[in-house]
């Protein structure tokens, strides 16, 4: 079923109730199709891609969705960090991420490559700390 992974995560985290109305559009800018709520939006669009980065608590910190209006094929690009972890730990982790990223860039690594490498490092750290 389309959008199931995204809808399940939104529902699980409570994002649909609290922030989804602020993330998803209510009208297609090309054809004027109206979306009453998140369920209506998901029913009237087709998923192109979705990326949701999560913390240990499954709270999303970054949401990137691309989808097409089912009526006119307008491409929506939806980006949000509404779920960003603003706890003391979340702020600390983002700070360290930035420090490591800047260190790699200053040593000559391309920004995008450095970012991907730091993400891999942080993901590996999460996995090994669970053991």
N, C-alpha and C positions, 0 to 999 in steps of 0.2 A: 504494500500500500504506500502511496506517495506521502512523503513528509513524515512517516511514522517515527523515524529516529529523532528528528528535530522536535516533533510534537511531544514525544515521550520525555525528552530531556527538559523541554520547557515546563511540562506538567510536573515532573519530578522535583525540579528546583523551585517551583512556585513563580518562575519568571513570567509565565503566561498571565497569572493573576495580577502581578505587581507592575511589570514593566513592558509587557508585550505590546500593549496599546500605544506606548510611546515609540516603539521600534518599527512596527509594521504600518504601511500607509493605509489610509481609508479609501483612497480613490486612485485609479489608474490615470496618470497624467495624459496618456495618449487617447484612450477610448472613453474614459469617464466611468468605467465599471466601479461600483461601490462595494466596499468590504465592511460589513457590520461589526465583525469581531475577528479574532485570530482564526477560529474554525472556518469562517466564511472566506477569509483570505487564503488559507491553505486549500480549501475546496476549489477556489477559482483561479489558482495559479499552478504552474508546473515547476517542480524543483529542477534547477540546473546544477547547483552545487551548494554544499553547506559545510562550514568549518566552525566547530565550537571547541574552544580550548577550555579545559576544566582544571580546577584545583583539586586537592585531595578530597575535599568535601563535596565534589561534584557540582559546585556552584560555578556556572560559566563565567569566564572573565572576558571573553572576546567572542563575538558572534559575527560571522560573515555568511550571508545568504545571497544567492543569485537565483532568481526565478523569473518565469515568463507569465504574463497575463494570458489566460486561456482564450480570451476573446481576440486580442490584437497582437499578441506576441511581444509586447513591450517588455524589455529586460529591466527588472528591478535589481538594484545592487544595495543590499541592506547591510550596514556595518554598525555594530554597537559594542560598547564596553560597559553597558548598564550593570552587568553582573560582576564587575571588577571587585576583587577582594580588597576591601579597604581596612582590614584589620591591621594591627601592628606587624604581624608576621607577613601579610601580603605586601605591605609597604617596604618591609625589609628585603623580601625576596626580589621585588622589582628594582630596588636600589642596587643590590648585588648583581642582578642581571645586567643592568646598565653599566656598572663598573667593568664587568668582564667583557661586555660587548665593546666598549670604548678601548679597552686595553688591546683586544685583538685587531681592531681597526687601526689603532696607532702603530701596530706592528706590520701594517700593510695588507691585512686581509680585507677583501671586499665586504661591505656592510651586510649584504644579504647572506653571503656565505657564513660570516661570523654569527649573525643572528640565528641561522639554522643550527650551527654547531653548539651555540650556548643553549638553545632549546633542547637539543639532544642530551647535553650534559645534565640539564635540570630534570628532564624526564627520567634519565638513568638514575639520578640521585633519588628521585621519588620512589622508583621501583626497588632500589636496594635498601632504602631506609624502612620499607614495609616489612622486610624479612626479619 
